[in-house]
Amino acid sequence: MFGIHSDRGYTEIVRGILIKTLVSGGETLMTEFVMTRGSELPEHKHVHEQTGYLVRGKMKLQISGLSRVIAPGDSWCVPPNALHRAEILEDSVAVEVFSPYREEYARYLNREDVEGAD
């Protein structure tokens, strides 16, 4: 499957935090988060391993009690069932991959995806 770039298809999941699922497979799902300065992702956990990469902006990320200020080019991994949260310090964009496939994020799939290409 291919994900086709589009500025449409984002859904606000928390005030100031938008999500769009870019592409998914049988075992993984890739999302893009667009986050507004001053917004916060509340502390939570899930069974999925989550790896991420900050494309633009700055945020303070806390994973299992450890905090880091994340800048463009930085990456992270949240283990399954680890408590984590984020404070958005600047308007930011992050790309994250979840494994196993995160069923509840399937509804945020970019509907402009195509199955094949010529």
N, C-alpha and C positions, 0 to 999 in steps of 0.2 A: 504494500500500500504506500502511496505517496501523499504527503501533506502539502497542499498548495497554499502559499502565503496569502493572507488576507488580513486587513485591518478590522474586519467584522467578526462577529461570533463570540465576543467576550461576555461573560456573566459575572456580576458582582456577587461574591460569596460572603464577604465581610465588608463593612463600610471601607471604601478606599482600596479594596483588593479585588482585582478582576482575574478570572481564569478562562483559559481556552485550552482544550485538549487538542494537541497538534496532530498526533498520530498514535496508533496503538497496534499491538500485535497480540499474540496469544498469551504472552507472559509479562509484557511490559506496557506502560502507557506513558507518553511524554506530554507534559503540559507547559504552557507559558503563563506566568503570572505578571500582571502589570499592576504596580503598587504605588499609591500616592503617599508622598511625604506626610508623616504624622499618623499614618494608619498602623494598626497592630493586628497581628495574627495571634489570637489567644493560645495559651498553652493547651496542647492536646497530644494525643498519641494514636497510633493505628498499627495494624499488623504488617503494613508494607514497609519495605526498605525504600528509602527516598534519597536519591542523589540529585544534587543541584549545581547550577552554574550561574553566577551573576553576570548578566550581559551589560547592564547599565545601572548606575545609582549607588546607593550605600544603605546597608541595613545592619542592625545588631541582631544576631542569631544566637539563640540559646538552645543547646542540645544536652540533655541529661545534666543540667546544672552548669555546664561550661558555656561561657559567652565569648563571642568574637564579633568585631566589626568587620563586615564582609564588604569588599570593594570589587569593582569590575575585574573579571578574570579569576576571582576566587571561586572555589567549589567546596562542597560539603557532602557528607553522607549521614543520614539519620537512620540508625538501626531500627529494626522492627520493635514496636512497643516502647520506644524511647520518648519521654516527654520533651517537647520542643515548642518554641515560640519565636516570634520575630517582631521587632520594632523597625519601622521603615523610616530611615533618617533622611533620605532624598528620594525623589521620584525614581522608581527602580523597575527593572525588568529582569526576571529570572526564568530559567528553563529547568524543569525538574522531571526526573524519570522515576516511576514507581514500579516496584515488583514485589509480589505478583501483581498482575493486572488489577487496577483499581476500578471495580465495577461502577461505583457511584460517580466516578468522573467521566464515564462513557457519555453521559448526557451533555457534556460540554464539548463534544467532538466537533471540530471544524467541519461543517457540513459541505464544504467545498472540496473535500478530499476526493481523490479518484482512485480507482482500483488498479489501473494500469496506464501506460503511456505508449504512444506510437513512436 
